[in-house]
Amino acid sequence: MSGTDSKRERILAAALDIFSTQGFANATVQEIAGRAKVGKGTVYTYFPAKEDILTYLLDEGLAHMGQHIGNRIRTVKGSATKLQAILREQLRYFHEHQSLCRLLAREAWGHDYASDSLAQRIRSSYIGMLQEVIEKGIKEGELRALDSETVATALYGMTSIVALYAKDLSCEKALERIEMTLQELFFGGITLSPATMQEA
């Protein structure tokens, strides 16, 4: 890795750590530069604005997660089985990339910076992949005919938040227990018998 590439990677690593723990609004370019051990001007050489660093981290993080999970599920047959595999791989990916998980939860979903264009890119990347699997399952009669975007967003959001807040993901046994609970909740429901929707 060249010195130039090393500086850029240090800037991105520092920004990811700071954004994910303090929040984008509370971070400064000077703080990122200090953590990366580069001058403030060097940060601006690579990224003209602080927002550009955040956008890059979110876009690249989601793309990398999508590629990682896509590679893991490529040979899985059946829409329901594929969704179960996606849930498992997403949970494990976020467990292994906690800073990215915190950043997505903090900035991409819950704060003002999450512009329509950024939200659209998120939907069209990872959630779009989920929608394709769901729509195929609906078409083939394997899944219930529910709104695919809502189902995809729910699966993504449920798994992300659990990965973010779970306290005991440090061992394989705990990870398996949480995965099993999420699988049962999402694919089986929480009631003991089929429930009929009642008007509030």
C-alpha positions as CSV (number, residue, x, y, z in Angstrom):
1,M,0.0,0.0,0.0
2,S,1.4,3.4,-1.0
3,G,1.8,6.3,1.4
4,T,-1.1,8.1,-0.3
5,D,-3.4,5.1,-0.1
6,S,-2.4,4.6,3.6
7,K,-3.3,8.2,4.4
8,R,-6.7,7.8,2.8
9,E,-7.4,4.5,4.6
10,R,-6.4,6.1,7.9
11,I,-8.8,9.0,7.3
12,L,-11.7,6.6,6.5
13,A,-10.9,4.4,9.5
14,A,-10.7,7.4,11.8
15,A,-13.9,8.9,10.4
16,L,-15.8,5.6,10.7
17,D,-14.8,5.3,14.4
18,I,-15.7,8.9,15.2
19,F,-18.9,9.1,13.2
20,S,-20.2,5.8,14.7
21,T,-19.5,6.7,18.3
22,Q,-20.1,10.5,18.4
23,G,-22.3,11.0,15.4
24,F,-21.7,12.9,12.2
25,A,-22.9,16.3,13.5
26,N,-20.6,16.2,16.5
27,A,-17.5,15.2,14.6
28,T,-15.0,17.7,13.2
29,V,-12.5,17.4,10.3
30,Q,-9.8,18.5,12.7
31,E,-10.6,15.5,15.0
32,I,-10.6,13.1,12.1
33,A,-7.2,14.5,11.0
34,G,-5.8,14.1,14.5
35,R,-7.0,10.5,14.8
36,A,-5.7,9.6,11.4
37,K,-2.4,11.4,12.1
38,V,-2.6,13.6,9.0
39,G,-3.0,17.3,8.5
40,K,-6.4,18.9,8.2
41,G,-5.6,19.9,4.7
42,T,-4.8,16.3,3.8
43,V,-8.3,15.3,4.7
44,Y,-9.7,17.9,2.3
45,T,-7.3,16.7,-0.4
46,Y,-9.2,13.4,-0.5
47,F,-12.6,14.5,0.6
48,P,-13.7,18.1,-0.2
49,A,-16.3,18.1,2.6
50,K,-17.1,16.1,5.8
51,E,-20.3,15.0,4.1
52,D,-18.3,13.3,1.4
53,I,-16.6,11.1,3.9
54,L,-19.9,10.0,5.4
55,T,-21.4,9.3,2.0
56,Y,-18.4,7.3,0.9
57,L,-18.5,5.2,4.2
58,L,-22.2,4.5,3.9
59,D,-22.1,3.6,0.2
60,E,-19.0,1.5,0.4
61,G,-20.2,-0.2,3.6
62,L,-23.5,-1.2,2.1
63,A,-21.9,-2.3,-1.2
64,H,-19.4,-4.5,0.7
65,M,-22.1,-6.0,2.9
66,G,-24.3,-6.7,-0.2
67,Q,-21.4,-8.4,-2.1
68,H,-20.4,-10.4,1.0
69,I,-23.9,-11.7,1.6
70,G,-24.6,-12.2,-2.1
71,N,-21.5,-14.4,-2.4
72,R,-22.6,-16.5,0.6
73,I,-26.1,-17.1,-0.7
74,R,-25.5,-17.6,-4.4
75,T,-26.0,-21.3,-4.3
76,V,-29.0,-21.3,-1.9
77,K,-32.2,-22.5,-3.5
78,G,-35.7,-21.3,-2.6
79,S,-36.8,-17.9,-1.6
80,A,-37.6,-18.6,2.1
81,T,-34.3,-20.5,2.6
82,K,-32.5,-17.7,0.9
83,L,-34.1,-15.1,3.2
84,Q,-33.1,-17.2,6.2
85,A,-29.5,-17.3,4.9
86,I,-29.5,-13.5,4.3
87,L,-30.8,-12.9,7.9
88,R,-28.0,-15.1,9.3
89,E,-25.3,-13.6,7.2
90,Q,-26.4,-10.0,7.8
91,L,-26.5,-10.6,11.6
92,R,-23.0,-12.1,11.5
93,Y,-21.7,-9.3,9.2
94,F,-22.9,-6.6,11.5
95,H,-21.5,-8.5,14.5
96,E,-18.1,-8.4,12.8
97,H,-18.4,-4.8,11.6
98,Q,-19.9,-3.0,14.6
99,S,-18.7,0.4,13.6
100,L,-20.5,0.2,10.3
101,C,-23.7,-1.1,12.0
102,R,-23.7,1.8,14.4
103,L,-23.0,4.3,11.6
104,L,-25.9,3.0,9.5
105,A,-28.3,3.0,12.4
106,R,-27.2,6.5,13.6
107,E,-26.9,8.3,10.3
108,A,-28.7,6.5,7.4
109,W,-32.0,5.9,9.2
110,G,-32.5,8.2,12.1
111,H,-30.9,11.6,11.4
112,D,-31.6,14.7,9.2
113,Y,-28.5,14.0,7.1
114,A,-30.2,11.0,5.6
115,S,-31.3,12.8,2.5
116,D,-33.8,11.3,0.0
117,S,-30.9,10.5,-2.4
118,L,-29.0,8.7,0.2
119,A,-32.1,6.7,1.4
120,Q,-32.8,5.9,-2.2
121,R,-29.3,4.5,-2.7
122,I,-29.7,2.3,0.4
123,R,-33.0,1.0,-0.9
124,S,-31.7,0.3,-4.4
125,S,-28.6,-1.5,-3.1
126,Y,-29.2,-3.9,-0.2
127,I,-32.9,-3.6,0.4
128,G,-33.4,-3.9,-3.4
129,M,-31.6,-7.3,-3.2
130,L,-34.0,-8.4,-0.5
131,Q,-37.0,-7.3,-2.5
132,E,-36.0,-9.3,-5.5
133,V,-35.8,-12.5,-3.4
134,I,-39.2,-11.7,-1.8
135,E,-40.9,-10.9,-5.1
136,K,-39.6,-14.1,-6.7
137,G,-41.0,-16.0,-3.7
138,I,-44.4,-14.4,-4.0
139,K,-44.5,-15.0,-7.8
140,E,-43.7,-18.7,-7.2
141,G,-46.2,-19.1,-4.4
142,E,-43.6,-19.8,-1.7
143,L,-44.2,-16.5,0.2
144,R,-47.3,-14.6,1.2
145,A,-48.3,-11.8,-1.1
146,L,-47.2,-8.9,1.1
147,D,-45.7,-5.6,0.2
148,S,-42.1,-6.5,-0.8
149,E,-40.5,-3.2,0.1
150,T,-42.0,-3.2,3.6
151,V,-41.0,-6.8,4.2
152,A,-37.5,-6.2,3.0
153,T,-37.1,-3.1,5.1
154,A,-38.5,-4.9,8.2
155,L,-36.0,-7.8,7.7
156,Y,-33.1,-5.4,7.3
157,G,-34.1,-3.2,10.2
158,M,-34.9,-5.9,12.6
159,T,-31.6,-7.7,12.1
160,S,-29.6,-4.4,12.1
161,I,-31.1,-3.2,15.4
162,V,-30.6,-6.5,17.2
163,A,-27.0,-6.6,16.0
164,L,-26.5,-3.1,17.2
165,Y,-27.9,-3.5,20.7
166,A,-27.3,-7.2,21.5
167,K,-25.0,-7.4,24.5
168,D,-23.9,-11.0,24.3
169,L,-22.7,-11.6,20.7
170,S,-19.2,-12.4,21.8
171,C,-19.5,-16.1,21.6
172,E,-20.7,-18.4,18.8
173,K,-23.4,-20.0,21.1
174,A,-24.9,-16.6,21.9
175,L,-24.9,-15.6,18.2
176,E,-26.7,-18.8,17.2
177,R,-29.3,-18.3,19.9
178,I,-30.0,-14.8,18.7
179,E,-30.1,-15.9,15.1
180,M,-32.6,-18.7,15.9
181,T,-34.9,-16.2,17.8
182,L,-34.9,-13.8,14.9
183,Q,-35.6,-16.6,12.4
184,E,-38.5,-17.9,14.5
185,L,-39.9,-14.3,15.0
186,F,-39.7,-13.3,11.3
187,F,-40.7,-16.5,9.7
188,G,-43.0,-18.0,12.3
189,G,-44.4,-15.1,14.2
190,I,-44.7,-14.5,17.9
191,T,-48.2,-15.9,18.6
192,L,-48.9,-19.5,19.6
193,S,-51.7,-19.8,17.2
194,P,-52.7,-18.0,14.0
195,A,-54.1,-14.6,15.0
196,T,-56.8,-12.7,13.3
197,M,-56.2,-9.0,12.9
198,Q,-58.7,-7.0,14.9
199,E,-59.7,-3.4,14.3
200,A,-58.3,-1.1,17.0
